[in-house]
Amino acid sequence: MILAIDIGNTNIVIGCIEGEKVRFVERVSTDLSKTELEYVVEFKTLFDLYHIGIEDIKGSIISSVVPPLNNIVRSAMEKMLHIRPLLVGPGLKTGLNILMDNPGQVGADLIVNAVAGLQYYGAPLIIIDMGTATTISVVDEKKNYVGGMIIPGVKVSLESLVNRTSQLPKISLEAPKKIIGKNTIECMKSGIVIGQAAQMDGMIERIWEEIGSQATVVATGGLAGCIVPHCRNKIICDNELTLKGLGIIYQKNTEQN
């Protein structure tokens, strides 16, 4: 069994992978002020919750878009497991051909998602990751990562709307009863939830037009479950996509030649 961790701007996704099976997926808040020991306690609590022993973990891997946390989390995992974790980045084999102006600028999370997407869903493929930012990645029919888009995330958009207006309240992320709202809160819910879903549909259709085929669409990330059900195009929700990708990359870099 391996421990896989994806460090995002808002949440850290944690999971244990046994073979091709993800034993659990949980999220904790990304916190730059926490010490190694505090992260050890947090990880150990999850192991206890799912009845997993430290001795069951034979390896670990991290992907991160928060560089200041890399060494802290890596050291915490090493202190807890007595195993040096792999870190997705230069020098680690992914098997992904990246056709970008500067491949080194592609986020580790996007690479990991694409690796998993290709193995589980094939190509061509569109991957939507709905976190702090909503990212869209495109893999062509030849399995090349060819680019994508970065869009303000759902919560970022909502927080900006609330913080920059004097009369709009904070609301929960849930769908309105009707598209046309009859009060402020319903209008906001429609704009945020249905508006984001419509944006996803529009982007998907434009990508299909540009690449000349109707690629499979997969969504992941903490907010996908709020938005995807309201999209009109078929989108597969896979909450385990990133962890699956980390598991694949771990195997590529540890299997015996």
C-alpha contacts under 8 A as a table, 3 or more apart, distances in Angstrom:
res1	aa1	res2	aa2	distance
1	M	16	C	6.58
1	M	17	I	5.50
1	M	18	E	4.46
1	M	19	G	7.08
1	M	56	D	6.22
1	M	57	I	5.06
1	M	58	K	5.72
1	M	59	G	7.02
2	I	16	C	5.60
2	I	17	I	5.29
2	I	18	E	6.62
2	I	57	I	5.32
2	I	58	K	5.69
2	I	59	G	4.69
2	I	60	S	5.14
2	I	61	I	7.70
2	I	247	G	7.62
3	L	14	I	7.50
3	L	15	G	6.02
3	L	16	C	4.62
3	L	17	I	6.49
3	L	57	I	6.60
3	L	59	G	6.42
3	L	60	S	4.55
3	L	61	I	6.52
4	A	14	I	5.98
4	A	15	G	5.40
4	A	16	C	6.02
4	A	17	I	7.22
4	A	60	S	5.71
4	A	61	I	5.07
4	A	62	I	5.98
4	A	243	L	6.16
4	A	246	L	6.33
4	A	247	G	7.13
5	I	12	I	6.87
5	I	13	V	5.67
5	I	14	I	4.67
5	I	15	G	6.55
5	I	61	I	6.43
5	I	62	I	4.83
5	I	63	S	6.44
5	I	243	L	7.38
6	D	12	I	5.65
6	D	13	V	5.04
6	D	14	I	6.60
6	D	62	I	5.77
6	D	63	S	4.79
6	D	64	S	5.67
6	D	109	D	7.23
6	D	242	T	7.43
6	D	243	L	7.56
7	I	11	N	6.66
7	I	12	I	4.48
7	I	13	V	6.48
7	I	30	T	7.23
7	I	62	I	7.47
7	I	63	S	6.18
7	I	64	S	4.44
7	I	65	V	6.25
7	I	66	V	6.49
7	I	69	L	7.96
8	G	11	N	5.23
8	G	12	I	5.51
8	G	13	V	7.61
8	G	30	T	6.93
8	G	64	S	6.23
8	G	65	V	5.69
8	G	66	V	6.44
8	G	132	T	8.00
9	N	12	I	7.92
9	N	30	T	6.42
9	N	65	V	6.84
9	N	66	V	6.32
9	N	132	T	6.46
10	T	29	S	6.07
10	T	30	T	5.28
10	T	131	G	7.63
10	T	132	T	6.20
11	N	27	R	5.94
11	N	28	V	5.49
11	N	29	S	4.50
11	N	30	T	4.76
12	I	27	R	5.48
12	I	28	V	5.28
12	I	29	S	6.06
12	I	30	T	5.59
13	V	25	V	6.87
13	V	26	E	5.77
13	V	27	R	4.57
13	V	28	V	6.73
14	I	24	F	7.94
14	I	25	V	5.78
14	I	26	E	5.33
14	I	27	R	6.15
14	I	28	V	7.91
14	I	243	L	7.90
15	G	22	V	6.85
15	G	23	R	6.85
15	G	24	F	5.20
15	G	25	V	4.65
15	G	26	E	6.43
15	G	243	L	6.70
16	C	22	V	5.91
16	C	23	R	5.37
16	C	24	F	6.00
16	C	25	V	7.52
17	I	20	E	6.71
17	I	21	K	5.68
17	I	22	V	4.45
17	I	23	R	5.73
17	I	24	F	7.85
17	I	243	L	7.70
17	I	244	K	7.78
17	I	247	G	6.71
18	E	21	K	5.21
18	E	22	V	6.30
18	E	23	R	6.78
20	E	244	K	7.42
20	E	247	G	7.70
22	V	25	V	7.33
22	V	240	E	7.25
22	V	243	L	7.50
22	V	244	K	7.28
24	F	50	Y	7.72
25	V	240	E	6.95
31	D	34	K	5.80
32	L	68	P	7.45
32	L	69	L	6.44
34	K	38	E	5.91
34	K	39	Y	6.86
35	T	38	E	5.20
35	T	39	Y	6.51
35	T	72	I	6.95
36	E	39	Y	5.27
36	E	40	V	6.23
36	E	72	I	5.47
36	E	73	V	6.44
36	E	75	S	6.55
36	E	76	A	4.70
37	L	40	V	4.88
37	L	41	V	6.25
37	L	76	A	6.48
38	E	41	V	5.17
38	E	42	E	6.25
39	Y	42	E	4.93
39	Y	43	F	6.10
39	Y	73	V	6.87
39	Y	76	A	6.21
40	V	43	F	5.24
40	V	44	K	5.98
40	V	76	A	5.42
40	V	77	M	6.85
40	V	79	K	7.72
40	V	80	M	6.27
41	V	44	K	5.08
41	V	45	T	6.07
42	E	45	T	5.23
42	E	46	L	6.66
43	F	46	L	5.26
43	F	47	F	6.48
44	K	47	F	5.03
44	K	48	D	6.25
45	T	48	D	5.14
45	T	49	L	6.16
46	L	49	L	4.94
46	L	50	Y	6.33
47	F	50	Y	5.32
47	F	51	H	5.86
47	F	52	I	4.87
47	F	53	G	6.61
47	F	54	I	7.65
48	D	51	H	4.89
48	D	52	I	6.12
48	D	53	G	7.45
49	L	52	I	7.84
52	I	56	D	6.79
53	G	56	D	5.29
53	G	57	I	7.37
54	I	57	I	5.65
54	I	80	M	7.71
54	I	81	L	6.46
55	E	58	K	7.46
55	E	81	L	7.89
57	I	60	S	7.69
57	I	81	L	7.27
58	K	83	I	7.83
59	G	83	I	6.54
59	G	84	R	7.95
59	G	85	P	6.88
60	S	77	M	7.93
60	S	83	I	7.38
60	S	84	R	7.45
60	S	85	P	4.77
60	S	86	L	6.37
60	S	250	Y	7.76
61	I	85	P	4.99
61	I	86	L	4.48
61	I	87	L	5.81
61	I	88	V	7.45
61	I	246	L	6.70
61	I	247	G	7.94
61	I	250	Y	6.55
62	I	74	R	7.66
62	I	85	P	6.81
62	I	86	L	6.12
62	I	87	L	4.83
62	I	88	V	6.20
62	I	246	L	7.50
63	S	87	L	5.93
63	S	88	V	5.08
63	S	89	G	7.90
63	S	108	A	5.69
63	S	109	D	6.23
63	S	112	V	7.79
63	S	246	L	7.58
64	S	67	P	6.73
64	S	70	N	6.88
64	S	88	V	7.57
64	S	107	G	7.96
64	S	108	A	6.11
64	S	109	D	6.75
65	V	107	G	6.43
65	V	108	A	6.63
65	V	109	D	7.18
66	V	69	L	5.81
66	V	70	N	6.90
67	P	70	N	5.22
68	P	71	N	7.16
68	P	72	I	7.80
69	L	72	I	5.23
69	L	73	V	6.04
70	N	73	V	5.55
70	N	74	R	5.90
71	N	74	R	4.94
71	N	75	S	5.82
72	I	75	S	5.26
72	I	76	A	6.15
73	V	76	A	4.93
73	V	77	M	6.17
74	R	77	M	5.24
74	R	78	E	6.20
74	R	84	R	7.58
74	R	85	P	6.35
75	S	78	E	4.96
75	S	79	K	5.99
76	A	79	K	5.12
76	A	80	M	6.16
77	M	80	M	5.12
77	M	81	L	5.82
77	M	82	H	7.55
77	M	83	I	7.40
77	M	84	R	7.62
77	M	85	P	7.07
78	E	81	L	5.27
78	E	82	H	4.81
78	E	83	I	5.07
78	E	84	R	5.33
78	E	85	P	6.80
79	K	82	H	5.56
79	K	83	I	7.89
86	L	250	Y	7.48
87	L	92	L	7.74
88	V	92	L	6.16
88	V	108	A	6.22
89	G	92	L	5.86
89	G	108	A	6.66
90	P	104	G	7.73
92	L	253	N	6.84
93	K	249	I	6.89
93	K	252	K	6.52
93	K	253	N	6.11
94	T	111	I	7.92
94	T	112	V	7.99
94	T	115	V	7.06
94	T	249	I	5.58
94	T	252	K	7.07
95	G	115	V	7.56
96	L	111	I	7.51
96	L	114	A	7.82
96	L	115	V	6.54
96	L	143	K	7.81
96	L	144	N	7.02
96	L	145	Y	7.14
97	N	143	K	7.40
97	N	144	N	5.17
97	N	145	Y	6.08
98	I	103	P	5.99
98	I	144	N	5.99
98	I	145	Y	4.72
98	I	146	V	6.45
99	L	103	P	7.01
99	L	144	N	6.55
99	L	145	Y	5.80
99	L	146	V	5.02
99	L	147	G	7.27
100	M	103	P	5.22
100	M	145	Y	7.76
100	M	146	V	6.30
100	M	147	G	6.40
102	N	105	Q	5.70
102	N	106	V	7.57
103	P	106	V	5.59
106	V	110	L	6.84
106	V	111	I	7.10
107	G	110	L	5.31
107	G	111	I	6.53
108	A	111	I	5.16
108	A	112	V	6.17
109	D	112	V	5.10
109	D	113	N	6.10
109	D	242	T	7.01
110	L	113	N	5.16
110	L	114	A	6.14
110	L	137	S	7.05
111	I	114	A	5.15
111	I	115	V	6.22
112	V	115	V	5.18
112	V	116	A	6.39
112	V	242	T	5.92
112	V	245	G	4.81
112	V	246	L	6.07
112	V	249	I	7.66
113	N	116	A	5.25
113	N	117	G	5.92
113	N	127	I	7.41
113	N	241	L	6.01
113	N	242	T	5.07
113	N	245	G	5.75
114	A	117	G	4.89
114	A	118	L	6.05
114	A	127	I	7.19
114	A	137	S	7.59
114	A	139	V	7.47
114	A	145	Y	7.56
114	A	245	G	7.55
115	V	118	L	5.45
115	V	119	Q	6.52
115	V	245	G	5.53
115	V	248	I	7.53
115	V	249	I	7.81
116	A	119	Q	5.25
116	A	120	Y	6.12
116	A	241	L	6.11
116	A	242	T	7.02
116	A	244	K	5.81
116	A	245	G	4.17
116	A	246	L	7.95
116	A	248	I	7.09
117	G	120	Y	5.34
117	G	121	Y	5.37
117	G	122	G	6.66
117	G	125	L	7.41
117	G	127	I	7.42
117	G	218	V	7.60
117	G	241	L	7.12
117	G	245	G	7.74
118	L	121	Y	5.49
118	L	122	G	4.47
118	L	123	A	6.14
118	L	125	L	7.48
118	L	143	K	7.27
119	Q	122	G	5.99
121	Y	125	L	7.55
121	Y	216	T	7.40
122	G	125	L	6.79
123	A	139	V	6.49
123	A	140	D	6.21
123	A	141	E	5.02
123	A	142	K	7.16
123	A	143	K	5.85
123	A	215	A	7.12
123	A	216	T	7.43
124	P	138	V	7.68
124	P	139	V	5.47
124	P	140	D	4.56
124	P	141	E	4.28
124	P	142	K	7.47
124	P	143	K	6.85
124	P	215	A	4.93
124	P	216	T	6.56
125	L	138	V	5.93
125	L	139	V	5.06
125	L	140	D	6.59
125	L	141	E	7.80
125	L	215	A	4.95
125	L	216	T	4.92
125	L	217	V	5.98
125	L	218	V	7.64
126	I	136	I	6.85
126	I	137	S	5.69
126	I	138	V	4.73
126	I	139	V	6.40
126	I	204	I	7.80
126	I	215	A	6.33
126	I	216	T	6.10
126	I	217	V	4.70
126	I	218	V	6.28
127	I	135	T	8.00
127	I	136	I	5.57
127	I	137	S	5.06
127	I	138	V	6.54
127	I	217	V	5.90
127	I	218	V	4.93
127	I	219	A	5.74
127	I	220	T	7.75
128	I	134	T	6.94
128	I	135	T	5.73
128	I	136	I	4.54
128	I	137	S	6.55
128	I	217	V	7.53
128	I	218	V	6.20
128	I	219	A	4.53
128	I	220	T	6.26
129	D	133	A	7.99
129	D	134	T	5.61
129	D	135	T	5.23
129	D	136	I	6.49
129	D	219	A	5.77
129	D	220	T	4.87
129	D	221	G	5.07
129	D	224	A	7.40
130	M	133	A	6.41
130	M	134	T	4.44
130	M	135	T	6.61
130	M	153	G	6.63
130	M	154	V	7.61
130	M	219	A	7.43
130	M	220	T	6.27
130	M	221	G	4.66
130	M	222	G	6.37
130	M	223	L	5.39
130	M	224	A	5.51
131	G	134	T	5.74
131	G	153	G	6.14
131	G	154	V	7.71
131	G	221	G	5.40
131	G	222	G	5.88
131	G	223	L	6.19
132	T	152	P	7.45
132	T	153	G	5.01
132	T	154	V	7.41
132	T	155	K	6.94
132	T	156	V	6.54
133	A	150	I	6.74
133	A	151	I	5.90
133	A	152	P	4.97
133	A	153	G	3.92
133	A	154	V	7.53
133	A	156	V	7.48
134	T	150	I	5.99
134	T	151	I	5.02
134	T	152	P	5.99
134	T	153	G	4.76
134	T	154	V	7.45
135	T	148	G	7.31
135	T	149	M	5.74
135	T	150	I	4.62
135	T	151	I	6.15
136	I	148	G	5.14
136	I	149	M	5.07
136	I	150	I	6.50
137	S	145	Y	7.53
137	S	146	V	7.87
137	S	147	G	5.88
137	S	148	G	4.36
137	S	149	M	6.75
138	V	145	Y	6.07
138	V	146	V	5.85
138	V	147	G	5.58
138	V	148	G	5.55
139	V	142	K	7.88
139	V	143	K	5.70
139	V	144	N	5.35
139	V	145	Y	4.47
139	V	146	V	5.78
139	V	147	G	7.57
140	D	143	K	5.33
140	D	144	N	5.44
140	D	145	Y	6.66
140	D	146	V	6.66
140	D	211	I	7.54
141	E	144	N	7.39
152	P	156	V	6.16
152	P	157	S	6.15
153	G	156	V	5.05
153	G	157	S	6.05
154	V	157	S	5.28
154	V	158	L	6.27
154	V	192	I	6.98
154	V	193	V	7.95
154	V	196	Q	7.18
154	V	223	L	7.49
155	K	158	L	4.93
155	K	159	E	5.91
156	V	159	E	5.18
156	V	160	S	6.05
157	S	160	S	5.18
157	S	161	L	6.18
157	S	192	I	7.74
158	L	161	L	5.09
158	L	162	V	6.24
158	L	192	I	6.81
159	E	162	V	5.16
159	E	163	N	5.87
159	E	170	K	7.90
160	S	163	N	5.18
160	S	164	R	5.94
161	L	164	R	5.52
161	L	165	T	6.31
161	L	168	L	7.67
162	V	165	T	5.55
162	V	166	S	7.56
162	V	168	L	5.53
162	V	169	P	6.21
162	V	170	K	6.30
163	N	166	S	7.55
165	T	168	L	5.97
168	L	184	T	7.43
169	P	185	I	7.59
171	I	185	I	6.94
171	I	188	M	7.93
171	I	189	K	7.64
173	L	189	K	6.91
173	L	192	I	7.91
173	L	193	V	7.01
173	L	226	C	7.02
174	E	189	K	6.53
174	E	193	V	6.85
174	E	226	C	6.76
175	A	189	K	5.93
175	A	190	S	6.59
175	A	193	V	5.91
175	A	194	I	7.12
175	A	226	C	7.93
176	P	179	I	6.69
176	P	181	G	7.40
176	P	186	E	5.52
176	P	187	C	7.80
176	P	189	K	5.50
176	P	190	S	5.57
177	K	186	E	7.62
178	K	181	G	6.29
178	K	190	S	7.61
179	I	187	C	7.99
179	I	190	S	5.67
179	I	194	I	7.40
180	I	187	C	6.87
180	I	190	S	7.24
181	G	184	T	7.33
181	G	185	I	7.86
181	G	186	E	4.75
181	G	187	C	4.28
181	G	188	M	7.93
181	G	190	S	6.77
182	K	186	E	6.41
182	K	187	C	6.78
183	N	186	E	5.43
183	N	187	C	6.05
184	T	187	C	5.08
184	T	188	M	6.16
185	I	188	M	5.09
185	I	189	K	6.18
186	E	189	K	5.05
186	E	190	S	6.11
187	C	190	S	5.15
187	C	191	G	6.20
188	M	191	G	5.08
188	M	192	I	6.06
189	K	192	I	5.28
189	K	193	V	5.71
189	K	194	I	7.47
190	S	193	V	5.56
190	S	194	I	5.11
190	S	195	G	6.50
191	G	194	I	5.84
191	G	195	G	4.71
191	G	196	Q	7.48
192	I	195	G	5.24
192	I	196	Q	5.81
193	V	196	Q	5.33
193	V	197	A	6.30
193	V	226	C	7.34
193	V	227	I	5.94
193	V	230	H	7.83
194	I	197	A	4.96
194	I	198	A	6.06
194	I	227	I	7.37
194	I	230	H	6.47
194	I	231	C	7.92
195	G	198	A	5.11
195	G	199	Q	6.14
196	Q	199	Q	4.93
196	Q	200	M	6.26
196	Q	227	I	6.82
197	A	200	M	5.11
197	A	201	D	6.30
197	A	227	I	5.59
197	A	228	V	6.47
197	A	230	H	5.78
197	A	231	C	4.86
198	A	201	D	5.04
198	A	202	G	6.10
198	A	231	C	6.41
198	A	232	R	7.92
199	Q	202	G	5.06
199	Q	203	M	6.15
200	M	203	M	5.17
200	M	204	I	6.06
200	M	231	C	7.13
201	D	204	I	5.18
201	D	205	E	6.23
201	D	231	C	6.14
201	D	232	R	6.54
201	D	233	N	6.16
202	G	205	E	5.31
202	G	206	R	6.26
203	M	206	R	5.13
203	M	207	I	6.13
204	I	207	I	5.15
204	I	208	W	6.19
204	I	217	V	7.98
205	E	208	W	5.05
205	E	209	E	6.21
206	R	209	E	5.03
206	R	210	E	6.21
207	I	210	E	5.04
207	I	211	I	6.13
208	W	211	I	5.39
208	W	212	G	5.70
208	W	213	S	5.28
208	W	214	Q	5.15
208	W	215	A	6.57
209	E	212	G	5.17
209	E	213	S	6.87
216	T	235	I	7.64
217	V	234	K	7.10
217	V	235	I	5.06
217	V	236	I	6.24
218	V	235	I	5.50
218	V	236	I	4.62
218	V	237	C	5.88
218	V	238	D	6.85
219	A	224	A	6.27
219	A	228	V	7.65
219	A	235	I	6.55
219	A	236	I	6.00
219	A	237	C	4.86
219	A	238	D	6.12
219	A	239	N	7.85
220	T	223	L	7.88
220	T	224	A	5.71
220	T	237	C	5.92
220	T	238	D	5.30
220	T	239	N	5.11
220	T	240	E	7.51
220	T	241	L	6.52
220	T	242	T	7.88
221	G	224	A	5.56
221	G	239	N	6.33
222	G	225	G	7.17
222	G	239	N	7.65
223	L	226	C	5.46
223	L	227	I	6.81
224	A	227	I	5.39
224	A	228	V	5.62
224	A	237	C	7.13
225	G	228	V	5.83
225	G	229	P	6.86
225	G	237	C	7.35
226	C	229	P	6.91
227	I	230	H	5.73
227	I	231	C	7.01
228	V	231	C	5.25
228	V	235	I	6.82
228	V	237	C	7.52
231	C	234	K	7.54
231	C	235	I	7.78
238	D	241	L	5.49
239	N	242	T	7.76
240	E	243	L	5.46
240	E	244	K	6.07
241	L	244	K	5.13
241	L	245	G	6.24
242	T	245	G	5.07
242	T	246	L	6.30
243	L	246	L	5.00
243	L	247	G	6.21
244	K	247	G	5.06
244	K	248	I	6.34
245	G	248	I	5.09
245	G	249	I	6.22
246	L	249	I	5.15
246	L	250	Y	6.02
247	G	250	Y	5.10
247	G	251	Q	6.33
248	I	251	Q	5.23
248	I	252	K	6.30
249	I	252	K	5.01
249	I	253	N	6.35
250	Y	253	N	5.33
250	Y	254	T	6.19
251	Q	254	T	5.21
251	Q	255	E	5.53
252	K	255	E	5.93
